[in-house]
């Protein structure tokens, strides 16, 4: 895990979490969670469930701490994310999306020997992500607005809690694609809804979790939905304007900037850069 830079682009700033060792912010939370586990339990290894970035983070942390790791993943996860898990010596367990969500919802990890780390609703994971918020406050002292892509809600909850704990007036904006606008639909309905993903932002396709529902109600000031065609254009724009390679989820906050009124000092979080090579080539 490392402190990532904040760089200017087109009247705003980008927080480049895509430059973490595993290519996404997830490593922050998994380090925080794993190091809080008693050593005798940690020795049994780690297990998580993930669309890909949490899987890589868990694998990296397990490798760094010298323990085993298995991750339950979508079978259609990008090769870049599956190979990233293998690179750090972990074992991916590839299942159809419905089976992955059932494994998570039914808490099947309780029958596994390893210690389970929830990828987005574990309090220590969320707290770990807060480090990105504290860094933004230090690097951009006049910060007024932060724009964050939202999947399960762990990243924005951690960032918002850290920032608002020090500077209450900062506006926190959550972003999703219209190809999987789960949380905007949840808040419109006042509770769980069923949404089928149709987006290149695969990192944001986490399911509804009631614990994060309550957190997001408290910490997110407003929501923006980015049209999928705009998201596809934002990836090559980022590569050209900022020399940054972002995956779909990672480009969401940047893509949302055009919907905001200029003025307030704004940081958009580029949450990850683990994009499939063929997809990247087709977008460029």
C-alpha positions, 0 to 999 in steps of 0.5 A, spaced: 500 500 500 502 506 498 500 514 498 497 515 491 498 522 488 493 527 487 494 531 480 490 536 476 486 535 470 481 540 466 479 544 472 479 539 478 484 534 481 484 526 480 486 521 486 490 516 483 488 510 487 489 506 480 497 506 482 496 502 488 500 495 488 494 491 485 491 497 481 486 499 485 484 502 492 482 495 495 489 494 498 488 499 503 482 496 506 484 489 506 491 491 509 487 494 515 482 488 516 488 483 515 493 486 520 487 486 525 486 479 525 489 475 531 496 472 528 493 465 530 487 466 526 491 469 520 495 463 519 489 459 517 489 464 511 484 469 508 478 468 503 474 473 500 469 474 494 470 479 489 468 482 482 476 482 481 479 488 485 478 486 492 480 479 490 487 482 488 488 486 494 486 480 498 491 476 494 497 481 495 495 482 502 496 474 504 502 474 500 505 480 503 503 477 510 505 470 508 499 466 508 494 462 503 489 465 500 483 463 496 478 468 492 471 467 490 470 471 483 465 472 477 467 467 472 467 472 467 471 477 471 476 480 466 483 476 465 487 482 468 484 481 474 484 473 474 491 473 472 492 478 478 490 474 483 494 468 481 500 473 480 500 473 488 499 466 489 492 466 491 487 461 488 481 464 484 474 460 485 470 462 478 463 461 479 457 464 475 455 471 478 448 468 481 452 463 485 457 468 487 452 472 490 449 466 493 455 464 496 456 471 499 448 472 501 448 465 504 455 466 508 458 460 505 464 462 508 463 460 515 464 453 513 471 454 510 477 454 514 480 461 512 478 467 515 473 471 511 474 478 509 468 482 507 470 486 501 465 492 502 461 492 508 467 490 513 468 496 518 475 495 518 476 495 511 471 501 510 476 504 515 482 502 511 479 506 505 479 512 509 486 513 509 485 516 501 480 521 504 485 524 509 491 524 504 486 528 500 485 533 505 492 534 506 494 534 499 488 539 497 487 543 503 481 547 500 478 541 498 470 542 497 467 537 493 470 529 492 467 525 487 467 517 488 465 511 484 460 507 488 460 499 488 458 496 494 459 502 498 466 501 502 470 506 499 465 512 499 463 510 506 471 510 508 473 517 504 466 520 507 467 518 514 474 521 514 473 527 510 467 529 514 470 528 521 475 533 519 472 538 514 464 537 515 463 542 509 466 538 504 460 535 499 461 527 497 458 525 491 457 518 489 457 516 482 454 510 478 453 508 471 446 507 468 448 500 466 448 498 474 445 504 478 443 500 484 444 505 489 440 511 486 434 506 484 435 503 492 434 510 494 428 511 490 425 505 492 427 506 499 430 499 500 433 493 496 432 492 488 434 487 483 438 490 478 442 486 472 449 489 470 450 492 463 456 496 464 464 496 463 464 498 470 464 491 473 468 493 479 461 497 481 457 491 480 456 489 488 450 487 491 445 491 495 448 490 503 443 493 508 449 495 513 452 500 507 445 502 505 445 506 512 452 508 511 450 511 505 444 515 507 448 518 512 455 520 508 453 521 501 450 528 499 448 526 492 448 521 487 450 522 479 448 517 474 453 517 468 450 514 461 454 508 459 456 511 452 459 517 456 463 512 461 466 509 454 469 515 452 471 517 459 477 512 458 480 514 452 479 521 455 483 520 461 489 516 457 490 523 453 488 528 458 492 525 464 496 519 461 492 515 466 489 508 464 483 507 468 478 501 468 470 502 467 469 503 475 476 507 475 473 512 470 466 514 473 468 519 477 472 523 472 466 522 467 461 525 472 465 531 472 462 534 466 455 534 470 458 538 475 458 546 476 465 549 476 467 553 482 468 548 488 475 545 488 474 538 486 477 531 487 475 525 483 477 518 485 480 514 480 479 508 483 482 502 479 486 501 473 485 493 471 482 494 465 481 488 460 487 489 454 482 488 449 476 492 451 482 498 452 484 497 445 477 497 442 475 504 446 482 507 444 
